[in-house]
Amino acid sequence: MLTIRDAQMQAFSAALERRFVERVSAVLLECWPERFNGDGPEGAGRFVLRGMERARALEIRYECDLVRYLGLLCFLGEDFEHEILRQTELAAERRLDLVVESLERE
């Protein structure tokens, strides 16, 4: 029987997170190079990590929702907040849909 220890799971999770940060920061850097003021991949990676921290507090957990949230932060600014995002009784996907809809109306 195969046993996966906690330390192995933590290492696996850390590796997955690093790959996610690298992938998403590359896309954000390509789409919004001016956002990172010449900081390159390192600056984009730091941005993604800060956004992930905020997303955790908002209970945004799925990768597809997290990418949408990071895109909003990149497009609208890192200080972007919206009351709808704090309504954690709604699914993250729905909250993000509502935010986008409200921005389209403005």
PLY file of the C-alpha trace (Angstrom):
ply
format ascii 1.0
element vertex 106
property float x
property float y
property float z
element edge 105
property int vertex1
property int vertex2
end_header
0.00 0.00 0.00
1.21 3.50 -0.89
1.40 6.02 1.94
1.85 9.71 1.26
3.24 11.58 4.23
2.30 15.14 5.19
5.75 16.42 4.25
5.40 14.87 0.79
1.97 16.46 0.31
3.31 19.84 1.40
6.20 19.57 -1.04
3.82 18.55 -3.81
1.48 21.46 -3.01
4.36 23.94 -2.94
5.58 22.70 -6.32
2.09 23.05 -7.82
1.77 26.56 -6.42
5.15 27.57 -7.89
4.12 26.28 -11.32
0.79 28.11 -11.07
2.54 31.37 -10.15
4.99 30.98 -13.05
2.21 30.20 -15.55
-0.13 32.98 -14.50
2.55 35.61 -14.07
3.80 34.88 -17.61
0.30 35.42 -19.01
-0.28 38.60 -17.00
3.12 39.95 -18.02
2.31 39.28 -21.65
-1.14 40.92 -21.44
-0.21 43.90 -19.25
3.56 44.49 -19.42
3.11 48.12 -18.36
1.50 46.96 -15.11
4.81 45.59 -13.88
6.98 48.63 -14.70
9.90 46.61 -16.00
9.98 44.30 -12.97
9.64 41.34 -15.33
8.70 37.83 -14.24
9.79 38.43 -10.64
7.48 41.42 -10.25
4.62 39.57 -11.90
5.24 36.59 -9.61
5.12 38.81 -6.52
1.88 40.34 -7.81
0.35 36.87 -8.24
1.39 35.81 -4.73
-0.12 38.96 -3.20
-3.30 38.40 -5.20
-3.47 34.78 -4.08
-3.25 35.91 -0.46
-6.15 38.32 -0.97
-8.12 35.65 -2.84
-7.73 33.22 0.06
-9.23 35.82 2.40
-12.17 36.15 -0.03
-12.55 32.36 -0.20
-11.65 32.23 -3.88
-10.18 28.76 -4.17
-10.57 27.32 -7.66
-7.85 28.01 -10.18
-10.21 29.36 -12.86
-11.76 31.82 -10.37
-8.36 32.81 -9.05
-7.13 33.58 -12.57
-10.21 35.75 -13.21
-9.65 37.57 -9.92
-5.98 38.17 -10.71
-6.97 39.50 -14.12
-9.34 41.97 -12.47
-6.60 43.09 -10.10
-4.18 43.49 -12.97
-6.65 45.42 -15.12
-8.24 47.57 -12.40
-5.33 47.92 -9.98
-4.15 45.99 -6.99
-6.18 48.17 -4.64
-9.41 47.13 -6.39
-12.14 46.01 -4.03
-15.81 45.32 -4.53
-18.44 44.63 -1.89
-19.77 41.66 -3.87
-16.46 39.84 -3.46
-16.98 39.74 0.32
-20.35 37.99 0.00
-18.86 34.56 0.63
-22.27 32.91 0.86
-22.19 33.10 -2.96
-19.85 30.89 -4.97
-16.69 32.67 -6.08
-17.61 32.16 -9.75
-20.95 33.91 -9.18
-19.34 36.77 -7.25
-16.85 37.35 -10.05
-19.66 37.25 -12.64
-21.57 39.87 -10.65
-18.49 42.10 -10.34
-17.87 41.94 -14.09
-21.54 42.65 -14.81
-21.50 45.67 -12.49
-18.34 46.99 -14.15
-19.89 46.59 -17.60
-22.85 48.71 -16.50
-20.61 51.55 -15.28
0 1
1 2
2 3
3 4
4 5
5 6
6 7
7 8
8 9
9 10
10 11
11 12
12 13
13 14
14 15
15 16
16 17
17 18
18 19
19 20
20 21
21 22
22 23
23 24
24 25
25 26
26 27
27 28
28 29
29 30
30 31
31 32
32 33
33 34
34 35
35 36
36 37
37 38
38 39
39 40
40 41
41 42
42 43
43 44
44 45
45 46
46 47
47 48
48 49
49 50
50 51
51 52
52 53
53 54
54 55
55 56
56 57
57 58
58 59
59 60
60 61
61 62
62 63
63 64
64 65
65 66
66 67
67 68
68 69
69 70
70 71
71 72
72 73
73 74
74 75
75 76
76 77
77 78
78 79
79 80
80 81
81 82
82 83
83 84
84 85
85 86
86 87
87 88
88 89
89 90
90 91
91 92
92 93
93 94
94 95
95 96
96 97
97 98
98 99
99 100
100 101
101 102
102 103
103 104
104 105
